[in-house]
Amino acid sequence: MNLELAGRHALILGNSRGIGLATAQRLAREGCHVALHGRDEAALAAACDAVAAEGGPPARAFAADLAEPDAVTALAGRAIAALGGLDILVVNTGHLLYGGLATVEDAAWRGAFDMVVMSAVRAVRASLPALRAAPRGAAAIVFIGSASTREPKLHLLSNTMRAAVAGLAKTLAQELAPDGIRVNTVAPGYVRTGRIAQRMEEMEATGISVPEVERAISGGAPPLGRFGRAEEIADLVALLASPRGGYVTGATLAADGGQGRAVF
């Protein structure tokens, strides 16, 4: 399917690895001009190489700490200037500290709020003039959330902050619809990236089989019988960012292998 994304301009936050990198590669494969973001310069350089291998336009890379208030605004400005405009904003943030109410201190709450919620607010606010200037129907914002937004697991900070972002996305979908800007959230379940991939590799090294590892981590294998792949999440993001998803806005779409039991 041609997603009609050739020549579009996309800024993807948090994409030096995992789902963010897979999304950058997917959009580049469609012919998008992509701006990459991360905190690690070496990882960003490797990500640029990975995106270049897709054969699309050369990627730009920008380092910034999303928890710093001014850094997100500056990042968006630099990326939009380098791209020459903006049609697609993908907001993807990293893992949060594990812990319960008794162990997670105020500083961790404030840091998580800045990194996940306020970085999303700042990124959208800084990107809005360029998104409004995009051709009618071309502008889209996609937040990468978590399936635990619908059915919370025992991850206190993540559940709280990502639920806030889902609420932000739903509200922005209403506010920005008159401008022709669509806003959606992708809510992945267990995907073999980041800390999950590290835990799986450590357990597999002890001789535990992949299905057993997946059951141990998730509390029961998804009905599809496996964890997801970053590329599968990226495909969904690309669809929502494209004209092919032109009548979808305000949605939170789970990609969890059927593990969720909620009707909506």
N, C-alpha and C positions, 0 to 999 in steps of 0.2 A: 504494500500500500504506500502510495506517495503521500507523505504527511504535509506537503506543501510548505516546508520550512526553509527551503533554499533561500539564502540571502538574508534571513532573519538574524537578529542580534540577541544573544543570550548571556546573562550574567548568572553564574551558579555559585552560591556561597557554600563553602565546605566541600570542595570537590577534588582534593588532592589524592583521594583514595575512596574505596568502597562505593556506595550508591551514588555519591556526588560525582566521582570520576566516571562511573559507568554512564551517568546521565550526560556528562560532557561529551563522552565518546559517541553516544547515540545521537545527540543533536548535531555534532560535527559530521557524522555520517550522512545526515539529512541535508548538509550544506549550510548549517548555521555558522555564523561567526561567534565564537565562544570566548568569554572571559572567565578565567579560572581563579579561584580563591583558596587560600589555605594559610596556615601559620608557618609551616616548615618549608624553607626555600628549596631544599634538596628534593622533597616530595613533590613540590610544585613543578620543578624542572622535569622530573620523571613523568608527571601527569601531562605536561605539554608534549612530551615525546609520544606518550600513549595516544593523545588526541590527534597529533600529526599523522600517526600511523593509519588513521581512519580515512585519510585522503581529502579531508575538508579544508576550509580556510585555516591559516595559521592561528593558533590560540594565543591569547594574551594571558599573563599571569600576574596576580597581585597578592602580596602577603599582608595580612591584617589579623588582629585579635578581635574577634566579634564581641568580646566582653567589654572592650574599650568604647565608651560612648561616641567619641569623635571619629574613631577608626572606620566604623561602618559607613558613615556619611562620606568620608574622604574616599574610601574604597569605591563606593558607587559612582562618585563623581569622576574618578580616574578611569574606571572601567567604561563608563558611558562615553567619555571623551575619546578613548582609544578605539571603541567599537564604532563610533559615529552615530550612535542612537541606541535604543533599547526596545525590544519587543517582548522578551521573555525574562522573567526573574524567577529563579528557583532558590528557595531558602532552605538550606540543609545545615543542621548544627550537630555537634558531636555528642558523645556519650556523657552522661551525668553521673555524679557520685552515687554509689549505692548506700543504703542505710535507712533506718527507721526514724521515727519522730524523736526518739530519745538520743540518737547518736548524730543526727545531722544538725549542725550548728547554724546560727544566723548567717554567718559569713558565707556558708555554702549555699544557703537559700538565695542570698543576694547575688552571688556569682552566677547561679543557675538562671535566675530571673533575667540578669543582664545578657547572658550568653544566648538564651533560647527565646525569651519573649521580647525583650527590648531590642535585640539585634534584628528580629523580624520587623518590629515597628519601624526602626530606623532605616532599614534597608528599603522598605516599601515607601516610606516618606521621601527618602532621597531619590528614589527611582521614579516617582510619580510623574514629574514633568516630562521625562523622556517617554514613559509608557503612554501618557496622554497624547504625545506627539506622534506615536506610531500610527500606521494606517488603521482605519476603523476595522475592528475584528481581529487585528493581529496581536494585540497585547494580552498577555496572560501571566499570572502569578501562580506558582505551584509551591506549596509548603510540603516538606517531607516530615511527616509526623510519626506516629506509631499506632499499631493496632490496639495497644493498651489504652488508648484514649477512650475507646468504646468499652473495653472490658479490662479494667486496671489489674495489673500484676503487682507483685510486691516490690515496686520501684517508686518510692515516694516522690522524689524530685522529678523524675521523668513524667510520671502520671500527671502531676500537678501542672508542670510547665507546658507540656505538649497539649494538654486539654485547653490551656489558655490560648495557645496558638491556633488550635482548631476553632475556638470561639472568635478569635480575631479574624481568621479567614472567612468564616461565615458572615461576619458583620461587614467586612470589606467587600465581599461579593455583592451585597446589597448597595453599599455606598458607591462602588465604582462601576456598577452595571451601566449607569447612564453614559459613562465615558467609553463604553465598549470594552472594558477590561474585565476579563474573567479571572476568578480566584478559586482555587481548589486545593484540597489537601490529599496527599497520598499517605496511607497509613500502613506501612509494612509490618508484617509479623516477623517471625524469626528468619533472618537472612544471614548467610555465611559471610559476614564481613566483620571487621573491627575486633572488638573484645570477644564476640561470639566465636569468630573464626579462631582466635587465639585459644580460647577455652576448649574448643573442639579438637584442635591439633594437639593440645596437651593431653587430653583424655585418650585420643586415638593412639598416641605414642605409647600408652600403657597397655595397648592390645584390645581396647574396647572397640566394638564395631561401630560404624557410622550410625546405623539406626538406634543402637543403644545410647550413643552419645546424644543424639537428637532428643530422645525420650527423656534422658536425664536432665537436659538443659531446659526443655520446654514443658516438662510435666506431662508429656504425652504427645506422640507424633501427630502432625497435622493429618487430616484425612487424605491429602494427596501423598502422604508417606515420606515427605522430605522437607528440608528447609528451602527457602527461596534463594535465588541468585540475584546479585545486584543488577544484572542485565535485564531481568524480568521487571524489576521496579522501574528501571530507566525507560523501558518501553512504555509503561503506563504514564510516566511523567511526560514523555515526548508526545504521546497522544493528547493529553490534556493541554499541553502547550500549543498544539497545532490547530489549524482551522477545522480539522476532522473532529475535534472535540468542541466545536463552536457553540453548541447548545448546552454545555455542561458548565455550571458555575455554582459555587456555594456547596459543593459536594465534598464529603470525606469518604474516599474510596479505599476500602481495606484490600490489601494484597497479602493474605496470611495463610494461603494453602487450605482455607476452609476451617481453620482452627477456631475462629470466633463463632460464637453461638447466637449473637444478637441478630434480630431480624433487620434492623436498620442501623 
